[in-house]
């Protein structure tokens, strides 16, 4: 009888708590759907740039077959050559051929193509050469009726991570994730603790604005996250020989931009939670979904189009791309603003709702 009383009490408590009930009953179903579609180690939708030339029939057929294979996609029209497209981050792989074209080169018995691969994403880079060899072999057999013996010499250059070192790929991602975790956890728990202890009413009744409260609760933890970022970067450089090719100013600017949506999300989440337990559960959900759709572990390009569209408004995805490209490639300011603009836009939207709910719910 006592056991039944405890059981009934806990079930009633759960049913009366809509936040906890949603986290326990609905979120797992959402996670199953997202995980089943997001987690795949197969590389697809690789951006392929080719310097096609008029009259180079074999190269043009290789390009068409590559796009038809489902592994590669077109790169938007470029004002630069294919090799420069890889270096600027507009393509994942480029095919360069000898002067005069691949068709004439094969006719002379000296067919060569150079494959340039962007290895900032190791999971993609490991598959690209094998995919291209399969496409080239298929074209030569089907279109030119050449035997399986490969008449074309592949000269492959791995850019930005020549050893395909997984650590160089994963450490920038860990850095981005831990920055989000620091900002989200510390800020949200700090505000929720004030509510749970009953001291939030004192803050609200004090002669200060809600903006003072929000900034006072976020700025200290932004500084903590900044220190954590420098510590993680230092560990990567000292222990794992992580290179740093880019601009230090751009690195800090990327962090500053990312702080806007991260801190705003923490404030917004805190307006829905009344206890630290609820806050921790909510943060786990937000962190989990952000991580799965960030490209930090699994390429976003492999996901269904719906998840790719959702990932495009995920600030963690853009911050991860920025950190990787600044550290490994030395990204330019054009690349920075391409991703920073999205982070700022999403941050402004989240901030708007966070400020409105902070006033009405606290």
C-alpha positions as CSV (number, residue, x, y, z in Angstrom):
1,X,0.0,0.0,0.0
2,X,2.9,2.4,0.8
3,X,4.6,1.5,-2.4
4,X,1.4,2.2,-4.4
5,X,1.1,5.6,-2.7
6,X,4.6,6.5,-3.7
7,X,4.0,5.3,-7.2
8,X,0.8,7.3,-7.5
9,X,2.5,10.4,-6.1
10,X,5.4,10.3,-8.6
11,X,3.1,9.7,-11.6
12,X,0.8,12.6,-10.6
13,X,3.8,14.9,-10.1
14,X,5.1,13.9,-13.6
15,X,1.7,14.5,-15.2
16,X,1.5,18.0,-13.5
17,X,4.9,19.0,-14.9
18,X,4.4,19.7,-18.6
19,X,8.1,20.4,-19.2
20,X,9.3,17.2,-17.6
21,X,6.5,15.2,-19.3
22,X,7.4,16.5,-22.7
23,X,11.1,15.8,-22.1
24,X,10.3,12.2,-21.0
25,X,7.6,11.2,-23.5
26,X,8.0,13.4,-26.7
27,X,11.7,14.2,-26.9
28,X,12.9,10.6,-27.2
29,X,10.7,10.1,-30.2
30,X,12.1,13.2,-31.8
31,X,15.7,12.1,-31.1
32,X,15.0,8.7,-32.7
33,X,13.8,10.3,-35.9
34,X,16.7,12.8,-36.0
35,X,19.4,10.2,-35.1
36,X,18.2,7.6,-37.6
37,X,18.5,10.2,-40.4
38,X,21.5,12.2,-39.2
39,X,24.0,9.5,-38.2
40,X,25.6,8.1,-41.3
41,X,29.3,7.6,-42.1
42,X,28.7,7.6,-45.9
43,X,29.9,10.7,-47.6
44,X,27.4,12.2,-50.1
45,X,26.7,15.6,-51.7
46,X,30.4,16.3,-52.1
47,X,30.9,19.6,-53.9
48,X,32.9,18.8,-57.1
49,X,34.7,21.5,-59.1
50,X,36.1,20.6,-62.6
51,X,37.9,22.8,-65.1
52,X,35.8,21.6,-68.1
53,X,37.1,22.5,-71.5
54,X,35.3,22.4,-74.9
55,X,36.2,19.3,-76.8
56,X,37.4,17.4,-73.7
57,X,34.8,14.7,-74.0
58,X,36.3,12.2,-71.5
59,X,36.5,14.8,-68.7
60,X,33.0,16.1,-69.4
61,X,31.7,12.5,-69.3
62,X,33.5,11.9,-66.0
63,X,32.0,15.1,-64.6
64,X,28.4,14.1,-65.7
65,X,28.8,10.5,-64.3
66,X,30.1,11.9,-61.0
67,X,27.1,14.1,-60.7
68,X,24.8,11.3,-61.6
69,X,26.3,8.9,-59.1
70,X,24.7,10.6,-56.1
71,X,28.0,11.2,-54.4
72,X,28.8,14.5,-55.9
73,X,27.0,17.8,-56.6
74,X,27.7,20.8,-58.7
75,X,29.5,23.8,-57.4
76,X,27.8,27.2,-58.1
77,X,29.4,29.0,-61.1
78,X,32.9,30.1,-60.1
79,X,35.0,33.1,-61.0
80,X,38.1,31.1,-60.2
81,X,39.7,27.8,-61.2
82,X,38.8,24.5,-59.6
83,X,41.9,24.3,-57.4
84,X,41.1,27.8,-56.0
85,X,37.6,26.7,-55.2
86,X,38.8,24.0,-52.9
87,X,41.2,26.4,-51.1
88,X,38.5,29.0,-50.6
89,X,36.0,26.4,-49.2
90,X,33.6,26.6,-52.1
91,X,34.3,22.9,-53.2
92,X,35.2,19.7,-51.4
93,X,37.2,18.3,-54.3
94,X,38.6,19.5,-57.6
95,X,39.8,17.8,-60.7
96,X,42.6,19.4,-62.6
97,X,43.9,18.0,-66.0
98,X,47.0,18.6,-68.1
99,X,47.1,21.5,-70.5
100,X,45.2,20.5,-73.7
101,X,42.7,18.4,-71.7
102,X,42.3,14.9,-70.5
103,X,41.1,13.4,-73.9
104,X,44.3,14.5,-75.7
105,X,46.4,13.4,-72.8
106,X,45.0,9.9,-72.9
107,X,45.4,9.8,-76.7
108,X,49.2,10.5,-76.1
109,X,49.3,7.6,-73.7
110,X,50.0,9.8,-70.7
111,X,46.6,10.4,-69.1
112,X,46.9,12.2,-65.8
113,X,44.5,14.0,-63.5
114,X,45.2,15.8,-60.3
115,X,42.7,15.4,-57.5
116,X,42.7,18.2,-54.8
117,X,40.8,17.2,-51.7
118,X,39.8,19.4,-48.8
119,X,40.6,17.3,-45.7
120,X,39.2,19.7,-43.0
121,X,36.4,17.1,-42.9
122,X,38.2,13.8,-42.6
123,X,35.0,11.7,-43.0
124,X,34.4,13.2,-46.4
125,X,38.1,13.2,-47.5
126,X,38.6,9.4,-46.8
127,X,35.9,8.5,-49.4
128,X,36.5,11.0,-52.2
129,X,39.4,9.3,-54.1
130,X,37.7,5.9,-54.1
131,X,34.5,7.4,-55.4
132,X,36.3,9.2,-58.2
133,X,38.3,6.1,-59.2
134,X,35.1,4.2,-59.5
135,X,33.5,6.9,-61.7
136,X,36.6,7.2,-64.0
137,X,36.8,3.4,-64.4
138,X,33.1,3.2,-65.3
139,X,33.4,6.0,-67.9
140,X,36.5,4.5,-69.5
141,X,34.8,1.1,-69.8
142,X,31.4,2.1,-70.9
143,X,32.1,5.1,-73.1
144,X,35.5,4.3,-74.5
145,X,35.3,0.5,-74.1
146,X,38.6,0.4,-72.3
147,X,39.5,-2.6,-70.2
148,X,39.5,-2.3,-66.4
149,X,43.2,-1.6,-66.3
150,X,43.3,2.0,-65.3
151,X,45.0,4.1,-68.0
152,X,44.8,7.3,-66.0
153,X,47.3,8.2,-63.3
154,X,45.8,9.8,-60.2
155,X,47.9,12.5,-58.5
156,X,46.0,13.1,-55.3
157,X,46.8,16.1,-53.0
158,X,45.3,16.2,-49.6
159,X,45.0,19.8,-48.5
160,X,44.8,21.3,-44.9
161,X,45.1,17.9,-43.2
162,X,47.6,15.8,-45.3
163,X,47.8,12.9,-42.8
164,X,44.0,12.7,-42.6
165,X,44.5,13.0,-38.8
166,X,41.1,12.5,-37.1
167,X,42.3,14.5,-34.1
168,X,42.8,17.6,-36.2
169,X,39.2,17.1,-37.4
170,X,37.6,16.5,-34.0
171,X,39.4,19.0,-31.7
172,X,38.0,22.1,-33.3
173,X,34.5,20.5,-33.1
174,X,35.1,19.7,-29.4
175,X,36.1,23.3,-28.9
176,X,32.9,24.6,-30.5
177,X,30.7,22.1,-28.5
178,X,32.3,22.9,-25.1
179,X,31.9,26.7,-25.7
180,X,28.2,26.1,-26.3
181,X,28.0,23.8,-23.3
182,X,29.7,26.4,-21.0
183,X,27.5,29.3,-22.1
184,X,24.3,27.3,-22.0
185,X,24.9,25.5,-18.8
186,X,26.3,28.2,-16.6
187,X,23.8,30.9,-17.7
188,X,20.7,28.8,-17.6
189,X,21.5,27.2,-14.2
190,X,22.4,30.6,-12.7
191,X,19.1,32.1,-13.6
192,X,17.1,29.0,-12.7
193,X,18.9,28.8,-9.3
194,X,17.7,32.4,-8.5
195,X,14.1,31.3,-9.3
196,X,14.4,28.1,-7.3
197,X,15.9,29.9,-4.3
198,X,13.2,32.7,-4.5
199,X,15.8,35.5,-5.0
200,X,14.7,36.3,-8.5
201,X,11.9,38.4,-7.1
202,X,14.4,40.5,-5.3
203,X,16.3,41.2,-8.5
204,X,13.2,42.1,-10.4
205,X,11.9,44.4,-7.7
206,X,15.3,46.2,-7.5
207,X,15.7,49.5,-9.4
208,X,17.4,47.9,-12.3
209,X,16.2,47.0,-15.8
210,X,15.7,43.5,-17.1
211,X,18.6,44.1,-19.5
212,X,20.9,44.7,-16.5
213,X,19.8,41.4,-15.0
214,X,20.3,39.5,-18.3
215,X,23.7,41.0,-19.0
216,X,24.8,40.5,-15.4
217,X,23.9,36.9,-15.7
218,X,25.5,36.3,-19.1
219,X,28.7,38.4,-19.4
220,X,30.6,36.6,-16.5
221,X,30.0,33.2,-18.2
222,X,31.0,34.6,-21.6
223,X,34.4,35.4,-20.1
224,X,34.6,31.9,-18.5
225,X,33.7,30.3,-21.9
226,X,36.4,32.5,-23.6
227,X,39.0,31.3,-21.2
228,X,37.9,27.7,-21.7
229,X,38.2,28.1,-25.5
230,X,41.8,29.4,-25.2
231,X,42.7,26.5,-22.8
232,X,41.2,23.9,-25.2
233,X,43.0,25.5,-28.2
234,X,46.3,25.5,-26.2
235,X,45.9,21.8,-25.3
236,X,45.3,21.0,-29.0
237,X,48.4,22.9,-30.0
238,X,50.7,21.6,-27.3
239,X,49.6,17.9,-27.1
240,X,48.2,17.1,-30.5
241,X,50.2,19.5,-32.8
242,X,47.0,21.2,-33.9
243,X,48.0,23.9,-36.4
244,X,46.6,27.4,-36.3
245,X,46.6,28.8,-39.8
246,X,44.1,31.6,-39.5
247,X,43.6,35.0,-38.0
248,X,43.5,35.2,-34.2
249,X,41.2,38.3,-34.5
250,X,38.8,36.3,-36.6
251,X,38.9,33.4,-34.1
252,X,37.9,35.7,-31.3
253,X,35.3,37.5,-33.5
254,X,33.7,34.1,-34.3
255,X,33.5,33.4,-30.6
256,X,31.9,36.8,-29.9
257,X,29.3,36.3,-32.6
258,X,28.5,32.8,-31.4
259,X,27.9,34.1,-27.8
260,X,24.8,36.0,-28.9
261,X,22.6,33.0,-29.8
262,X,24.1,30.7,-27.2
263,X,23.5,33.1,-24.3
264,X,20.1,34.1,-25.6
265,X,19.1,30.4,-25.9
266,X,20.2,29.9,-22.2
267,X,18.1,32.8,-21.1
268,X,15.1,31.6,-23.2
269,X,15.4,28.1,-21.8
270,X,15.6,29.4,-18.2
271,X,12.2,31.1,-18.7
272,X,10.6,27.7,-19.2
273,X,12.3,26.0,-16.2
274,X,11.5,26.4,-12.5
275,X,14.1,24.0,-11.0
276,X,17.7,23.2,-11.7
277,X,16.7,19.7,-12.5
278,X,14.4,20.9,-15.3
279,X,17.2,23.3,-16.5
280,X,19.7,20.4,-16.8
281,X,17.2,18.2,-18.7
282,X,16.4,21.0,-21.0
283,X,20.0,21.8,-21.7
284,X,20.7,18.1,-22.5
285,X,18.0,18.1,-25.1
286,X,19.2,21.4,-26.7
287,X,22.8,20.3,-26.7
288,X,22.0,16.9,-28.1
289,X,19.9,18.2,-31.0
290,X,22.4,21.0,-31.7
291,X,25.3,18.5,-31.8
292,X,23.6,16.0,-34.1
293,X,22.8,18.8,-36.6
294,X,26.1,20.7,-36.4
295,X,28.3,18.7,-38.7
296,X,30.8,18.3,-35.8
297,X,30.6,14.5,-35.9
298,X,28.5,13.6,-38.9
299,X,28.5,15.6,-42.2
300,X,25.4,17.7,-42.6
301,X,25.5,17.1,-46.4
302,X,24.7,13.4,-45.8
303,X,21.4,14.2,-44.1
304,X,17.9,14.4,-45.8
305,X,17.1,17.8,-47.1
306,X,14.7,18.7,-44.3
307,X,17.4,18.1,-41.7
308,X,19.8,20.1,-43.8
309,X,17.5,23.1,-43.9
310,X,17.1,22.8,-40.1
311,X,20.9,22.6,-39.7
312,X,21.3,25.7,-41.7
313,X,19.8,27.7,-38.9
314,X,21.8,25.9,-36.2
315,X,24.4,28.4,-34.9
316,X,26.6,25.5,-33.7
317,X,26.9,24.2,-37.2
318,X,28.2,27.6,-38.5
319,X,30.5,28.1,-35.5
320,X,32.0,24.6,-36.0
321,X,32.6,25.3,-39.7
322,X,34.2,28.7,-38.8
323,X,36.5,27.2,-36.1
324,X,37.6,24.3,-38.4
325,X,38.3,26.6,-41.3
326,X,40.1,29.3,-39.3
327,X,42.3,26.8,-37.5
328,X,43.1,24.4,-40.4
329,X,42.7,26.5,-43.5
330,X,43.2,30.1,-42.5
331,X,39.7,31.1,-43.8
332,X,39.2,34.6,-45.3
333,X,36.9,37.3,-44.1
334,X,34.4,36.6,-46.9
335,X,34.0,33.0,-45.5
336,X,33.7,34.4,-42.0
337,X,30.9,36.8,-42.8
338,X,29.0,34.1,-44.8
339,X,28.6,32.1,-41.6
340,X,28.7,34.9,-39.0
341,X,25.7,36.6,-40.7
342,X,23.5,33.5,-40.1
343,X,24.7,33.2,-36.5
344,X,23.9,36.9,-35.9
345,X,20.5,36.6,-37.6
346,X,19.5,33.6,-35.5
347,X,20.9,35.2,-32.4
348,X,18.8,38.3,-32.9
349,X,15.6,36.2,-33.2
350,X,16.3,34.1,-30.1
351,X,17.3,37.2,-28.2
352,X,14.0,38.9,-29.1
353,X,11.9,36.0,-27.7
354,X,14.2,35.6,-24.7
355,X,13.8,39.2,-23.6
356,X,10.1,39.1,-24.1
357,X,9.6,35.9,-22.1
358,X,12.0,37.1,-19.4
359,X,9.8,40.0,-18.7
360,X,6.5,38.2,-18.8
361,X,7.4,34.9,-17.0
362,X,9.7,36.1,-14.2
